[in-house]
Amino acid sequence: MHFFAETSWSPYAVGIGIGILSWFSFLVSRKPIACSTSFAKASGMIEKLFRGKKVDLKPYYQKEKLALDWQMMLVLGIVIGSLISALLSGDFQWQWVPSIWANVFGMNPVLRVIVALVGGICLGFGARWADGCTSGHGISGTLQLAVSSWISAIFFFIGGILMAQFIFKLIG
């Protein structure tokens, strides 16, 4: 079981694992693996703390009920699993500014957090606009051979490559 202590795994082994997880997801819950809806629901739950039952009247939350569901547990499992993996491999470290970022933009954590927040907002907006995230389209949708998911996945890669080039080459 020493492979649990590795800092990186074969992408083929991980791909096979994600494929098997997808099968189990369809078998047990009859739903595809996806994450972005859980973030929208979490923001609705936070909004509900301040606005009360008014949030339930929004059309989106009438369709997507505000409840702790399997997708939120998946997101929580990803975070906990990542932490366990980093701890087992000895690769865990507190780091506000990744080294790639620091080499180009310096060690200012405020700039890094601002850019990460703006990127996260754009990512969330895009996921809702595309009616799915990289998990929903890139894993589950392509697994089902959905043309819209293949198109989305291709553009995820194109967008990621272009944005990395823009941030690290043009700006930095």
Secondary structure, DSSP 8 states (H G I E B T S, - for coil): -GGGG-SS--HHHHHHHHHHHHHHHHHHHSS----HHHHHHHHHHHHHHHHGGGGGGSHHHHHS--S--HHHHHHHHHHHHHHHHHHHHT-----SS-HHHHHHH-S-HHHHHHHHHHHHHHHHHHHHHTTS-IIIIIIIIHHTT-HHHHHHHHHHHHHHHHHHHIIIIII-
